[in-house]
């Protein structure tokens, strides 16, 4: 990390800490804090137990172990990580402490920023994998029977998680935990600016998946339209 970037981050954190010494925040007011904490707890419990229940049902019932449910279990695992590393931490540091102080230390700061970026990437890739499977099943059913094996699904899923993890490791390594204010009562969790990497991620995890999904469902939609038109024509000719 360059000295200029270090200085920029530290100066920003110091300015934020100085402003917090004098400017009260709306989130620190009890009439705002406690309702928000209640909402956070409700969302956390729903996400935590809902995704555990989903994974348990799919894993313990053989009839539920379909191809689609295999990917659904991975989406549930991604949402479970959000509950543990994002929702809970947001509740603690945004509304649990004054001025959104981060009391959880540097390691959880790094994990928070990693999971915050990792989960959306993995979820998008899993949705693309599900769509590709549907594309092959609808447009190339014979090929799908030969290619879409359980082993391939497992390998694709492992690859998705590994690539998502590796591409988001810069967020982990550039995360910084600062202690500011004269009495060192305010802790800040932030990361370096990564404009080039963010741009690459934007194309890899947003533009490319969006174009892929648009192409897949346009092809499926056109096939269904042609099939429907052909079916209607057949009924009219036979009638």
N, C-alpha and C positions, 0 to 999 in steps of 0.2 A: 504494500500500500504506500502511495506517495505521501510525502510530508504535507503537500498542499491539501490532499484529501483529508489527512488526519486533522489538520488545522481547521478545515471547514466544518468537519463533524464536531470537533470539540467546541468550536466557537458557537455553533448552532445550539449544542446542548447547554452551554453556559448561558447564552441569551435566553433560552427557554427557562432555565432554572431561575435566572434573575427575574424574569417576568412573573413566574409563579409565586415569587416571594410577596408580590404586591397585588396581583390580579386574581381575585377569587374566580373559580370556575363553576359553571352551572352544575356539572356532574358531581361536585363536592357537596351540594346542598342535600340535606337528608330527604326532602320530599321528592327529589329526583333519584338519588342513589338507591334507596331501598326498593322502590318499584322496579328499577332496572336490575338489581340483584335478583329479585324474585323471577323476573323474566329470563335472565341468564340461567338460573338454576333449573327452571322448567325446561328450557331448550336443551341444556346439558343432559338432564335426566332422560328426556325424550330421545335425544341422539344416542346417548350411551346405551340404554337398555333396548331401544328399538333396533339398533344395528347388531347388538349382541344376539338378540332374539332371532333376527334374520339369518345370521351366520350359523347359529345353532340349529335352526330348522333345516337349512339346506345341507348342513354337514351330517346331521343325525337321521335324516329320512332319505333312504335311497331313491325313492320315487321323485324327490325334489332335485336330484343331481342332474339336471338337464344342462345343455350347453349355455342357454341364456342365464340360468340360475348360477352357473359357475362364475360368470362375469359379474352377476348381481352381487354375489358374495364378496367379490373383490371391491366393488363399489361400496358395499357396507363396511368393509375393512378400512377403506379410505375415509369414509365419514366418521368411523370410530376414532381414527387418529385426529380428526378435526375436533371431536368432542374432548379428547384428552389434552391435546397440545395447543388448541386455539380457543375454543369457547371458554374453557376453565381459566386459562391465563388471561383472556380478555376481561372476564368478570373480575379477576383478582386485581389486575393492574389498572384497568380503566375506571371502574367504579368502586373497587374495594379500597383504594388508597387515594389520598388527596393528590391532585394534579397528575393523575395517571402515572404515579411512580411505579417502577418495576422492582418488586422486592424479591424476585425469584433467582437472582444470580445470573452469572454469565452463561453457564451451561444450558439452562432452560431458555435463556434468551436465544442462544444459537438454535436449539431444537425448535423453538417457536417459529422463528423466521424460516427455518428449513421446511417444516411441515406446512406452514402457511402457503408456500410456493409449490411444494412437492405434490400435495393432494390434488389441487386442480389439474395439474399436468397429468398425473396418473389417471384421474377420472376421465379426462378428455380422451386419452389414449384408449382406455377400456371401452368407452362409448364408440370410438372408431372401430375397434376390433369387433364389437357386437354388430355394428352396421355392415362391416365387410363380410361377416359370416352370413347375415341375412341376404346380402347381395349375391353371394355365391349360391345360397340355398334357393333363391328365387330365379335368378337368371341362368345359373349353371348347376342344376341339381345333381347331375351325374358326377361332375367334378367335385362337388361338395361332399358327396358320399365317400369319395376316395381320399380327399385331402383333409377334411375337418375331423380329425381324430382328437381324442382326449389328450394325447401326448402333445400334439401341436398346440392345443389351447393352453396347456400348462407352460410350455416353452414361451409362447407369446406373452403370457401374463408375467412370467419371471423377467422377460426382456423389458416389458413396459415399466415394471417397478425399478429395475436396475438403471435404465436410461433416464427415467424421471429423477431418480436419486442423484445420479452423476451430474445431470444438467442443472440441478439445483444446489449442489454442494457449494458453489460460490457464495450463496446467501448464508450458508452456515459459517464459512470461514471469514466472511467480512462482517459478521455481526459483532457489535461492540456494546459493552455494558459500562455506562458511566455513572459515577457518583458525583453529583454537583451540589451547589448551594454551600454557603459557608459552614453550615452545621452538618453537611453531608446527609441530609434527610431525603433528598430527591434522587432517585435512580432512574436512568434512562436506558432503554433497549432500542438500538437502531443499527442500521447497516450502512456500508459505503454505497455511494452511487455507482451503478453498473450500467451505464447507458447502452454500451455495445452488447453486453450479454442480455439485457432486457429486450433489445431489438431482435436479437436472434431467437430468444424464447417466444417472442410475440409471433414470429413467422412459423416457428416449429410447432407451437402448442395452440395457436389460434387460427392463423391464416390457412395453413395446410390442412388441419382437421376440418375447418369450415368448408373449404373447397371440396375436400373428399366427401364429406357428408352430403353436401349439396348435389354432387355428381351421383352418388349412390342412390339417393332417394328420388332424384329426377328420373334415373333409369328405371327404378322399381315402379315409380308412378306411371311412367309411359307404358311399361309392360302391362300393368294392371288396366290402364285405359284401353289399350289395344285388345286385351283379353276380354274386357267387358263389352266392347263394341262387337267383337267377333261372336261372343255368346248371344248378344241381342239379335245379330243378323241371322244366326243359325235358328233361333226360336221363330223369327218371322218367316223364314223360308220353309221351315217344317210345318208351321201353322197354316 
